[in-house]
């Protein structure tokens, strides 16, 4: 894929955060956009934002209200979406929720919610779109996290879900490639989105110290990383210099360095 001009892009979690940031970027490059999320008011506002950066009156921008955790409704809705918005050239799975807290304080229902949205939501989305992606030189992008590569203090629920997303991407890469579908997995550090604001309500003080190591990136920065991954067909992308450095040291030292640093910081 040499450019996004004229490309049909479907984005889950497209009404806010990284999903919306990428939708705006792709629309500014001439892509047709279909965003999927639950909140109809946010969807309509997002649709207006995306329209405002379109480069041509012929570009399509559609918004679909659907819960990616509801497999039956999603499987039924996707064919109707495609009739209206066209066959998908790119699918970006950006729907997700976050949580940081001590293990003993995380309710079972909260853990299930995170797994439902962050993992099963992606599984159902891929299942729904897969027949329309096969054998057409298409591209899928999954949003994991740096916390899906490195175990992070008080991220037992969120980290588990993002490790699962990375594992799913790694398993599917070759399988999808056989059927003409490129696959990318994006593993950012903390990103300034509504998800982060929700996370700050419960995150322990000690965890904040650790998170300062890799800093906070903007949703627009991650959107650029997604675009580069699509255009260059990169499988794995870790955005941000400090994130890349942390991941490299973690691999080189077999996890010893990051574990030692965590142990030191939580004692301060």
Secondary structure by P-SEA (a helix, b strand, c coil): ccccccbbbbbccccccaaaaaaaaaaaabbbbbbbbccaaaaaaaaaaaaaacccccbbbbbbbccccaaaaaaaaaaaaaaacccccbbbcccccccccccccccaaaaaaaaaaccaaaaaaaaaacccccccbbbbbbbbccccccccccaaaaaaaaaaaaaaaaaaaaaaaaacbbbbbbbbcccccaaaaaaaccccaaaaaaacccccccaaaaaaaaaaaaaaccccccccaaaaaaaaaaaaacaaaaaaaaaaaaac
